Amino acid sequence: MKAELIIPIEGLHGKLRDDGFYFRKYRGQQIVQRCPDRSGHIKTAKEAENQKRFAERYAGRHSINH
């Protein structure tokens, strides 16, 4: 859904509150979209393998003190 914002606000990005919607810019237009519901999602074997490989490769690289 396209959204028109009031004059002082040029653009929004992300969620404002937990109402199930988020804002983004697409090709210069402000868009409001419903957040995806992945609560019932079950990982496939490939998704779990990719997640494990990512964690092994990148875990601990970025510290808070960085």
ZAMARGU-142713 format. One record per atom (N, C-alpha, C, O): y, x negated, z negated; atom name; residue in three letters. Coordinates in steps of 0.02 Angstrom, whole numbers, plus 32768, in hexadecimal, padded with zeros to 4 digits. Example, Ala and Ser with C-alpha at 12.3 -4.5 7.8 and 13.67 -1.06 7.14 Angstrom:
2
@y 7EE4&x 7D6C&z 7E7A&a N&r ALA;
@y 7F1F&x 7D99&z 7E7A&a CA&r ALA;
@y 7F5B&x 7D6C&z 7E7A&a C&r ALA;
@y 7F5A&x 7D38&z 7E59&a O&r ALA;
@y 7F90&x 7D7E&z 7E9E&a N&r SER;
@y 7FCB&x 7D54&z 7E9B&a CA&r SER;
@y 8002&x 7D7B&z 7E76&a C&r SER;
@y 8039&x 7D62&z 7E6E&a O&r SER;
//
This chain:
66
@y 7FC6&x 7FD5&z 8000&a N&r MET;
@y 8000&x 8000&z 8000&a CA&r MET;
@y 803E&x 7FD3&z 8000&a C&r MET;
@y 8042&x 7FA4&z 7FD9&a O&r MET;
@y 806D&x 7FE1&z 802C&a N&r LYS;
@y 80AB&x 7FBC&z 802E&a CA&r LYS;
@y 80D6&x 7FD3&z 7FF4&a C&r LYS;
@y 80D5&x 800E&z 7FE1&a O&r LYS;
@y 80FC&x 7FA5&z 7FD8&a N&r ALA;
@y 8128&x 7FB6&z 7FA0&a CA&r ALA;
@y 816F&x 7F9E&z 7FAE&a C&r ALA;
@y 8178&x 7F66&z 7FC7&a O&r ALA;
@y 81A0&x 7FC6&z 7F9F&a N&r GLU;
@y 81E6&x 7FB2&z 7FA4&a CA&r GLU;
@y 81FF&x 7FA7&z 7F5E&a C&r GLU;
@y 81FB&x 7FD3&z 7F33&a O&r GLU;
@y 821A&x 7F6C&z 7F52&a N&r LEU;
@y 8232&x 7F5A&z 7F10&a CA&r LEU;
@y 827D&x 7F65&z 7F0C&a C&r LEU;
@y 82A0&x 7F66&z 7F3E&a O&r LEU;
@y 8296&x 7F6E&z 7ECE&a N&r ILE;
@y 82DE&x 7F76&z 7EC5&a CA&r ILE;
@y 8301&x 7F34&z 7ED4&a C&r ILE;
@y 82E1&x 7EFF&z 7ED2&a O&r ILE;
@y 8340&x 7F36&z 7EE2&a N&r ILE;
@y 8366&x 7EFE&z 7EFC&a CA&r ILE;
@y 8361&x 7EBD&z 7ED2&a C&r ILE;
@y 8356&x 7E89&z 7EF1&a O&r ILE;
@y 8367&x 7EBD&z 7E90&a N&r PRO;
@y 8366&x 7E7D&z 7E6C&a CA&r PRO;
@y 8322&x 7E59&z 7E6F&a C&r PRO;
@y 831F&x 7E1D&z 7E64&a O&r PRO;
@y 82EC&x 7E7D&z 7E7E&a N&r ILE;
@y 82AA&x 7E5E&z 7E80&a CA&r ILE;
@y 8297&x 7E51&z 7EC9&a C&r ILE;
@y 8290&x 7E80&z 7EF0&a O&r ILE;
@y 8290&x 7E12&z 7EDA&a N&r GLU;
@y 8281&x 7E00&z 7F1F&a CA&r GLU;
@y 8236&x 7E08&z 7F2E&a C&r GLU;
@y 8223&x 7E1F&z 7F64&a O&r GLU;
@y 820C&x 7DF4&z 7EFE&a N&r GLY;
@y 81C5&x 7DFA&z 7F0A&a CA&r GLY;
@y 819D&x 7DF3&z 7ECA&a C&r GLY;
@y 81B5&x 7DD7&z 7E99&a O&r GLY;
@y 815F&x 7E0C&z 7ECC&a N&r LEU;
@y 8132&x 7E07&z 7E93&a CA&r LEU;
@y 80F1&x 7DE7&z 7EAA&a C&r LEU;
@y 80DE&x 7DEC&z 7EE4&a O&r LEU;
@y 80CF&x 7DC7&z 7E7A&a N&r HIS;
@y 808F&x 7DA8&z 7E8A&a CA&r HIS;
@y 8062&x 7DAE&z 7E4C&a C&r HIS;
@y 8074&x 7D96&z 7E16&a O&r HIS;
@y 8029&x 7DCD&z 7E54&a N&r GLY;
@y 7FF9&x 7DD2&z 7E1D&a CA&r GLY;
@y 7FFB&x 7E15&z 7DFA&a C&r GLY;
@y 8018&x 7E45&z 7E13&a O&r GLY;
@y 7FDB&x 7E17&z 7DBF&a N&r LYS;
@y 7FD7&x 7E55&z 7D99&a CA&r LYS;
@y 8011&x 7E59&z 7D67&a C&r LYS;
@y 8022&x 7E27&z 7D48&a O&r LYS;
@y 802E&x 7E94&z 7D60&a N&r LEU;
@y 8062&x 7E9E&z 7D2E&a CA&r LEU;
@y 8045&x 7EB5&z 7CEC&a C&r LEU;
@y 805D&x 7EA3&z 7CB7&a O&r LEU;
@y 8011&x 7EDE&z 7CF0&a N&r ARG;
@y 7FEF&x 7EF8&z 7CB4&a CA&r ARG;
@y 7FA8&x 7F0A&z 7CC9&a C&r ARG;
@y 7F96&x 7F03&z 7D03&a O&r ARG;
@y 7F80&x 7F1F&z 7C9A&a N&r ASP;
@y 7F3A&x 7F2F&z 7CA9&a CA&r ASP;
@y 7F32&x 7F77&z 7CBF&a C&r ASP;
@y 7F0E&x 7F9E&z 7C9F&a O&r ASP;
@y 7F53&x 7F89&z 7CF6&a N&r ASP;
@y 7F4C&x 7FCD&z 7D11&a CA&r ASP;
@y 7F21&x 7FD0&z 7D4F&a C&r ASP;
@y 7F19&x 8004&z 7D6D&a O&r ASP;
@y 7F04&x 7F96&z 7D61&a N&r GLY;
@y 7ED6&x 7F94&z 7D9A&a CA&r GLY;
@y 7EF6&x 7F85&z 7DDD&a C&r GLY;
@y 7ED6&x 7F8D&z 7E11&a O&r GLY;
@y 7F35&x 7F70&z 7DDD&a N&r PHE;
@y 7F58&x 7F60&z 7E1B&a CA&r PHE;
@y 7F78&x 7F1B&z 7E16&a C&r PHE;
@y 7F88&x 7F03&z 7DE0&a O&r PHE;
@y 7F81&x 7EFA&z 7E51&a N&r TYR;
@y 7FA4&x 7EBB&z 7E53&a CA&r TYR;
@y 7FD2&x 7EBA&z 7E90&a C&r TYR;
@y 7FC9&x 7EE0&z 7EC0&a O&r TYR;
@y 8003&x 7E8E&z 7E8E&a N&r PHE;
@y 8035&x 7E88&z 7EC3&a CA&r PHE;
@y 802C&x 7E46&z 7EE8&a C&r PHE;
@y 8018&x 7E14&z 7ECB&a O&r PHE;
@y 8039&x 7E48&z 7F29&a N&r ARG;
@y 8037&x 7E0B&z 7F51&a CA&r ARG;
@y 8064&x 7E14&z 7F8E&a C&r ARG;
@y 8077&x 7E4B&z 7F9F&a O&r ARG;
@y 8074&x 7DDC&z 7FAE&a N&r LYS;
@y 809B&x 7DDE&z 7FEB&a CA&r LYS;
@y 806C&x 7DD0&z 8026&a C&r LYS;
@y 8042&x 7DA3&z 8022&a O&r LYS;
@y 8072&x 7DF7&z 805B&a N&r TYR;
@y 8049&x 7DED&z 8096&a CA&r TYR;
@y 8076&x 7DF5&z 80D3&a C&r TYR;
@y 8090&x 7E2B&z 80E0&a O&r TYR;
@y 807D&x 7DBF&z 80F8&a N&r ARG;
@y 80A7&x 7DBF&z 8135&a CA&r ARG;
@y 80ED&x 7DD9&z 8127&a C&r ARG;
@y 8109&x 7E00&z 814E&a O&r ARG;
@y 8109&x 7DC3&z 80EF&a N&r GLY;
@y 814D&x 7DD5&z 80DE&a CA&r GLY;
@y 8156&x 7E1A&z 80BF&a C&r GLY;
@y 818E&x 7E2E&z 80AE&a O&r GLY;
@y 8120&x 7E3F&z 80B5&a N&r GLN;
@y 8124&x 7E81&z 8097&a CA&r GLN;
@y 8104&x 7E80&z 8052&a C&r GLN;
@y 80D2&x 7E5D&z 8047&a O&r GLN;
@y 8121&x 7EA6&z 8024&a N&r GLN;
@y 8106&x 7EAB&z 7FE1&a CA&r GLN;
@y 80CE&x 7EDE&z 7FE1&a C&r GLN;
@y 80D7&x 7F16&z 7FF8&a O&r GLN;
@y 8093&x 7ECB&z 7FC8&a N&r ILE;
@y 8058&x 7EF5&z 7FC8&a CA&r ILE;
@y 8040&x 7F02&z 7F80&a C&r ILE;
@y 8042&x 7ED4&z 7F57&a O&r ILE;
@y 802B&x 7F3F&z 7F72&a N&r VAL;
@y 800C&x 7F51&z 7F32&a CA&r VAL;
@y 7FC4&x 7F62&z 7F42&a C&r VAL;
@y 7FB6&x 7F8C&z 7F6D&a O&r VAL;
@y 7F95&x 7F41&z 7F1F&a N&r GLN;
@y 7F4E&x 7F4E&z 7F2B&a CA&r GLN;
@y 7F29&x 7F5A&z 7EEA&a C&r GLN;
@y 7F3C&x 7F41&z 7EB5&a O&r GLN;
@y 7EF3&x 7F80&z 7EEF&a N&r ARG;
@y 7EC8&x 7F8B&z 7EB5&a CA&r ARG;
@y 7E9E&x 7F4D&z 7EAA&a C&r ARG;
@y 7E86&x 7F2E&z 7ED9&a O&r ARG;
@y 7E96&x 7F39&z 7E6B&a N&r CYS;
@y 7E6E&x 7EFF&z 7E5A&a CA&r CYS;
@y 7E24&x 7F0F&z 7E67&a C&r CYS;
@y 7E0D&x 7F47&z 7E5A&a O&r CYS;
@y 7DFE&x 7EDF&z 7E81&a N&r PRO;
@y 7DB7&x 7EEB&z 7E8C&a CA&r PRO;
@y 7D92&x 7EF3&z 7E4A&a C&r PRO;
@y 7DA1&x 7ED1&z 7E19&a O&r PRO;
@y 7D61&x 7F20&z 7E4A&a N&r ASP;
@y 7D39&x 7F2B&z 7E0E&a CA&r ASP;
@y 7CF6&x 7F07&z 7E18&a C&r ASP;
@y 7CCB&x 7F1F&z 7E3C&a O&r ASP;
@y 7CEE&x 7ECF&z 7DF7&a N&r ARG;
@y 7CB1&x 7EA8&z 7DFE&a CA&r ARG;
@y 7C87&x 7EAB&z 7DBE&a C&r ARG;
@y 7C5D&x 7E80&z 7DB2&a O&r ARG;
@y 7C92&x 7EDF&z 7D96&a N&r SER;
@y 7C6E&x 7EE5&z 7D57&a CA&r SER;
@y 7C23&x 7EEF&z 7D61&a C&r SER;
@y 7BFB&x 7ED9&z 7D37&a O&r SER;
@y 7C0F&x 7F0F&z 7D97&a N&r GLY;
@y 7BC8&x 7F1C&z 7DA3&a CA&r GLY;
@y 7BA9&x 7EEB&z 7DD4&a C&r GLY;
@y 7B70&x 7EF4&z 7DE9&a O&r GLY;
@y 7BCF&x 7EB7&z 7DE7&a N&r HIS;
@y 7BB7&x 7E88&z 7E19&a CA&r HIS;
@y 7B80&x 7E5C&z 7DFD&a C&r HIS;
@y 7B86&x 7E42&z 7DC5&a O&r HIS;
@y 7B4B&x 7E53&z 7E23&a N&r ILE;
@y 7B14&x 7E27&z 7E10&a CA&r ILE;
@y 7B15&x 7DEC&z 7E41&a C&r ILE;
@y 7B13&x 7DF7&z 7E7E&a O&r ILE;
@y 7B19&x 7DB0&z 7E27&a N&r LYS;
@y 7B1C&x 7D74&z 7E51&a CA&r LYS;
@y 7ADC&x 7D6C&z 7E7A&a C&r LYS;
@y 7AA5&x 7D78&z 7E61&a O&r LYS;
@y 7AE5&x 7D58&z 7EB9&a N&r THR;
@y 7AAB&x 7D46&z 7EE1&a CA&r THR;
@y 7A97&x 7D00&z 7ECE&a C&r THR;
@y 7ABB&x 7CDD&z 7EAA&a O&r THR;
@y 7A5E&x 7CEA&z 7EE5&a N&r ALA;
@y 7A46&x 7CA7&z 7ED5&a CA&r ALA;
@y 7A76&x 7C72&z 7EF0&a C&r ALA;
@y 7A83&x 7C40&z 7ECE&a O&r ALA;
@y 7A92&x 7C7D&z 7F2B&a N&r LYS;
@y 7AC1&x 7C4D&z 7F48&a CA&r LYS;
@y 7B02&x 7C4B&z 7F21&a C&r LYS;
@y 7B1E&x 7C15&z 7F17&a O&r LYS;
@y 7B1B&x 7C85&z 7F0A&a N&r GLU;
@y 7B58&x 7C86&z 7EE1&a CA&r GLU;
@y 7B4E&x 7C5F&z 7EA1&a C&r GLU;
@y 7B79&x 7C37&z 7E8D&a O&r GLU;
@y 7B16&x 7C6A&z 7E7F&a N&r ALA;
@y 7B08&x 7C47&z 7E40&a CA&r ALA;
@y 7B02&x 7BFC&z 7E4C&a C&r ALA;
@y 7B1A&x 7BD4&z 7E24&a O&r ALA;
@y 7AE1&x 7BE9&z 7E83&a N&r GLU;
@y 7AD9&x 7BA2&z 7E93&a CA&r GLU;
@y 7B1C&x 7B81&z 7EA1&a C&r GLU;
@y 7B29&x 7B4A&z 7E8A&a O&r GLU;
@y 7B46&x 7BA3&z 7EC8&a N&r ASN;
@y 7B89&x 7B88&z 7ED7&a CA&r ASN;
@y 7BB3&x 7B81&z 7E98&a C&r ASN;
@y 7BD6&x 7B50&z 7E90&a O&r ASN;
@y 7BAF&x 7BB3&z 7E6B&a N&r GLN;
@y 7BD6&x 7BB0&z 7E2D&a CA&r GLN;
@y 7BBE&x 7B76&z 7E01&a C&r GLN;
@y 7BE7&x 7B53&z 7DE3&a O&r GLN;
@y 7B7D&x 7B6C&z 7DFE&a N&r LYS;
@y 7B61&x 7B35&z 7DD6&a CA&r LYS;
@y 7B77&x 7AF2&z 7DF3&a C&r LYS;
@y 7B8A&x 7AC4&z 7DCF&a O&r LYS;
@y 7B72&x 7AEB&z 7E36&a N&r ARG;
@y 7B85&x 7AAC&z 7E57&a CA&r ARG;
@y 7BD0&x 7A9E&z 7E4D&a C&r ARG;
@y 7BE3&x 7A65&z 7E42&a O&r ARG;
@y 7BF9&x 7AD1&z 7E51&a N&r PHE;
@y 7C41&x 7AC9&z 7E46&a CA&r PHE;
@y 7C4F&x 7AB1&z 7DFF&a C&r PHE;
@y 7C76&x 7A83&z 7DF5&a O&r PHE;
@y 7C2E&x 7AD0&z 7DCE&a N&r ALA;
@y 7C38&x 7ABD&z 7D88&a CA&r ALA;
@y 7C22&x 7A75&z 7D7B&a C&r ALA;
@y 7C44&x 7A51&z 7D57&a O&r ALA;
@y 7BEB&x 7A61&z 7D99&a N&r GLU;
@y 7BD3&x 7A1C&z 7D8F&a CA&r GLU;
@y 7C03&x 79EA&z 7DAF&a C&r GLU;
@y 7C0E&x 79B4&z 7D94&a O&r GLU;
@y 7C1F&x 79FC&z 7DE7&a N&r ARG;
@y 7C4A&x 79CE&z 7E0C&a CA&r ARG;
@y 7C90&x 79C9&z 7DED&a C&r ARG;
@y 7CAC&x 7992&z 7DEA&a O&r ARG;
@y 7CAC&x 7A01&z 7DD7&a N&r TYR;
@y 7CF2&x 7A02&z 7DC2&a CA&r TYR;
@y 7CFD&x 7A0B&z 7D77&a C&r TYR;
@y 7D36&x 7A07&z 7D60&a O&r TYR;
@y 7CCA&x 7A18&z 7D51&a N&r ALA;
@y 7CD2&x 7A23&z 7D09&a CA&r ALA;
@y 7CEF&x 79E5&z 7CE7&a C&r ALA;
@y 7CD7&x 79AD&z 7CF3&a O&r ALA;
@y 7D22&x 79EE&z 7CBE&a N&r GLY;
@y 7D3F&x 79B7&z 7C98&a CA&r GLY;
@y 7D70&x 798C&z 7CBD&a C&r GLY;
@y 7D8C&x 795E&z 7CA0&a O&r GLY;
@y 7D7C&x 799A&z 7CFC&a N&r ARG;
@y 7DAC&x 7971&z 7D23&a CA&r ARG;
@y 7DF4&x 797C&z 7D0D&a C&r ARG;
@y 7E1C&x 794D&z 7D0B&a O&r ARG;
@y 7E05&x 79BA&z 7CFD&a N&r HIS;
@y 7E49&x 79CA&z 7CEC&a CA&r HIS;
@y 7E4E&x 79D7&z 7CA1&a C&r HIS;
@y 7E33&x 7A09&z 7C88&a O&r HIS;
@y 7E6F&x 79AB&z 7C7F&a N&r SER;
@y 7E76&x 79B4&z 7C36&a CA&r SER;
@y 7EB8&x 79D6&z 7C26&a C&r SER;
@y 7EE5&x 79D9&z 7C50&a O&r SER;
@y 7EBE&x 79F0&z 7BEB&a N&r ILE;
@y 7EFB&x 7A12&z 7BD5&a CA&r ILE;
@y 7F34&x 79E0&z 7BD0&a C&r ILE;
@y 7F6E&x 79F2&z 7BDD&a O&r ILE;
@y 7F27&x 79A2&z 7BBE&a N&r ASN;
@y 7F5A&x 796F&z 7BB6&a CA&r ASN;
@y 7F71&x 7951&z 7BF7&a C&r ASN;
@y 7F9A&x 7923&z 7BF7&a O&r ASN;
@y 7F57&x 7968&z 7C2E&a N&r HIS;
@y 7F65&x 794B&z 7C70&a CA&r HIS;
@y 7FAB&x 7951&z 7C83&a C&r HIS;
@y 7FBE&x 793B&z 7CBA&a O&r HIS;
//
